Amino acid sequence: MTWRLGDLTVNRIGFGAMRLPQLGTAFDPRARPRNREQAIEVLRTAVELGVNHIDTAAFYFSATRSANELINSALAPYPRDLVIVTKVGPNRTPAGEWLPPATPDQLKGQVEENLRQLGRDHLDVVNLRVSRLDDLSEHFEQLAVLQQAGLVRHLGLSNVRPHHLDQALRIAPVVCVQNSFGLGHHPEQDEFIGVCGERNIAFVPFFALTGAAKEAGGQQEDVDVTEIANAHGATPAQVRLAWTLARGPHVLVIPGTGDPAHLRQNVEAGALRLTPEELTRLDALHLNGG
């Protein structure tokens, strides 16, 4: 199960590094930093299991841990087939406080920060993360300039609506769209997923496992998901990932975890095949926001 991000081939189950720097909810200033050795073990195990698509960002950090630095320490020198996707736009102070999103002129500095932290001379894919921006053209033009300069290989978008994609495509090719989506989470994205598929653009959902409201975990699982998981000898999380992958061959997933056992389960979800009846049952749950 692979897809191409431009000229880069990735397995459809990747790894998201957002939670790697800390325990608990991402970006919580009270969160405890994750054990460094455990984080490095998870990254190395992911690559050993065939993961070759890692999603990260310079603003993924806790009090003493940086996702990019952990990736660099664990995996450099990087395997030839490893694709590291990062994103720019959001800004945080060293203390973790959120600042206004980057202006177009600030994007070069953010790209250079990712290059420095990852120890790379270019970035494989950079997603422009959009926040309260109706027209992204000026920002995306700046990223296209950095792409032409050789600092970035491919460009993508994050947290966008269909008209943003149209704006970007008038400027440069887009290899992926990364939006919040999962079973019962933002079903209004279904049409946009289809648009991306028609244009051979990868759709990469974040929160594919739990949805934004369940990010911190601890929520009671839906009975339909549990029953289908039991029928396959799988976990509910694996069912959610399998359903997401079934949305189309261009749909990738980037579940994140700091637990090596959960990591293996996530990767194994790629082998789970849901029946047409099960997919129909889950589709109904999805449309009802379950």
Beta strands, then each sheet from edge to edge (+ up, - down):
strand 1: 2-5
strand 2: 8-11
strand 3: 15-16
strand 4: 53-55
strand 5: 83-88
strand 6: 91-92
strand 7: 98-99
strand 8: 123-129
strand 9: 152-158
strand 10: 176-178
strand 11: 202-203
sheet 1: 1+ 2-
sheet 2: 3+ 4+ 5+ 8+ 9+ 10+ 11+
sheet 3: 6+ 7-
end
